[in-house]
Amino acid sequence: MIELEGVPELIDPVMVAAFEGWNDAGDAASTAVAHLDREWKGEVFAALDAEDYYDFQVNRPTVFLDNGVRKITWPTTRLSVVRIGGDKPRDLVLVRGIEPSMRWRSFCNELLAFAHELGVEMVVILGALLGDTPHTRPVPVSGVTSDPDLARTMDLEETRYEGPTGIVGILQEACTHAGVPAVSLWAAVPHYVSQPPNPKATLALLNRLEDLIGLRIPLGELPEDARAWQLGVDQLAAEDSEVAEYVQTLEEARDTAELPEASGEAIAREFERYLRRREPGTGPGGGPGVATEGGDSPFLRDSGSGRTRPPKPERPEKPEKPERPTPGPGPESAPEAGAGPEPADEGPADEPPGESGDGDSPE
């Protein structure tokens, strides 16, 4: 039994998780959870034992100086809690770490034990994949679940993927077998500009999460960062005629696929989000209240989060026209990113985007 001393009883808690590595193209998913932790001042209350799950030759510890004293930071997964104020307060349990190197079943069982002890009502796992999507269009975000009832009630895709998977797929299945409602949200990152960070994909994931759990998320400087990122990629792509031509081809395919949809549902979601952001009584930073600060906080402060402005995007990789992008991790039941109607970046696609464009991609 896990003893969580100092953690108060939570209100309608939802667990939001992301893991660096195979399922985190452009660092979009892990950056989204880091943003939530920073904006709502998360308080770390637990960390998994790094010895149990990580190969330190793959994910090496780092040494740093703290007031002249040498200390070591070990790769691990940490859990924090944020309390969101307002008329209907609720709590988020944030899970942020690195995809484990080993003992995945024990890793998932330990996270589920925390979820059970905290009374978590739903688990939302964020991921990002490489896809045939142009950087100039809204980022496709798909929502998938293994629960048929959840898929029906929350307008999600029921996963039917078969093939290699990552920790996102394993954790989702573990939740399903444990009877915990679980959803995976996937953002498609352009394969020709996959270098992190990708604030546009991070923003799209947060918008979709906001719609899913019905909370207003303070976005801070992310919209500005996303615009700057796209302008930077525009400039770099314009310097290479082959890249510019390839991007235009992706744009035409995407626009043609979206043409029959009329995107009325996406427009409605955008309008609802606009109205939510105009609601009075929000907390500092343009969002609802934040976790308790100061000496009265029941949690331990996580001092490891800090914000950096996104660097200028690296030059896009020149695509070879006859080739498809290199396959990699993707969501379960994920066909081609550009193959079918897709709404705006915050809404689920008719078919979740994939990486290789040749059908299902591994998670």
VENHU-V243265 format. One record per helix or strand. SS is the DSSP state (A for helix, B for strand). FROM is the first residue (numbers start at 1). LEN is the number of residues. If there is no record, write none. Layout:
# VENHU-V243265
((SS & FROM & LEN) (SS & FROM & LEN))
This chain:
# VENHU-V243265
((B & 14 & 7) (B & 24 & 1) (A & 25 & 15) (B & 43 & 5) (A & 50 & 4) (B & 62 & 5) (B & 69 & 5) (B & 78 & 7) (B & 90 & 9) (A & 104 & 15) (B & 122 & 10) (B & 141 & 5) (A & 148 & 6) (B & 157 & 2) (A & 167 & 11) (B & 182 & 9) (A & 191 & 3) (A & 199 & 15) (A & 222 & 17) (A & 241 & 21) (A & 264 & 14) (B & 283 & 1) (A & 284 & 3) (B & 287 & 1) (A & 294 & 3) (B & 300 & 2) (B & 335 & 2) (B & 353 & 2))
